[in-house]
Amino acid sequence: MSKALKDRIRIVFFDIDDTLYSKNAGLLSPGVEKAFLGLKRRGVIPAIATGRARYIFPAPLEAVIARTGVEHFVTINGQLNLHGQQVVTDYPFAQADLERITAYLVGQGMGVCYAERTHMSVISMTPAFHAALVPIMRDHSMDQPHEPGSPVYQLVVGFQESQLAGIEASGILDHGRFRTVRWHEDASDLLATEGSKMRGIRDVIGTLGLTLDNVMAFG
């Protein structure tokens, strides 16, 4: 990395799964704490940008976050963005969209979880979907209910690639207004198409007076 680039970078975002943490092995990558502290010594902010919700970060990473003082988080694929515990920006589903999409998925026998503000709630479950969730939810509960009307930022849905054409043909994605992001052969995220980690990064750096020229991201 050139000196000019080093001097320009003021914040570095790290993805969690398969970047900082191996979800299948349940292990944090060596050197994460050292890397975070090294960035801070150089005046660079370490931050997280992930598809995970804040409350399902892996326990080993949570310990490093606590020790190193990381406090900027792009979570749920940019749908809920935080400074510490304070919400910077959030983009929940409209209730009508949530109900319409959920009714179809559950009616097709698919597993559905809601990524909410403080917990993941289970709407329906299948054995294959449960197996896909276990590495993600290793340190966390999957038995909390959904309170009707509570904001939902993303659906986590249990279906295989062969079922995607049926989902698209059903119309629940509303002509591309919503999209799916596959992260397991039996599980995908479902969120607004305009939602992304990049949007979340823009929101977070905007509160810091930074631009994308000041950003580096891994994962």
Buried (B, 14 or more C-beta within 10 A) or exposed (E): EEEEEEEEBBBBBBBBBEBBBBBEEEEBBEEBBEBBBEBBEEEBBBBBBBBBBBBBBBEBBBEBBEEBEBBBBBBBBBBBBBBEEEEBBBBBBEEEBBEBBBEBBBEBEBBBBBBBBEBBBBBBBBEBBBEBBEBBBEEBEBEBEBEEEBBBBBBBBBBBEEBBEEBBEEEBBEEEEBBBEBBBEBBBBBBBEEBBBBBBBBBBBEEBEBEEEBBBBEB
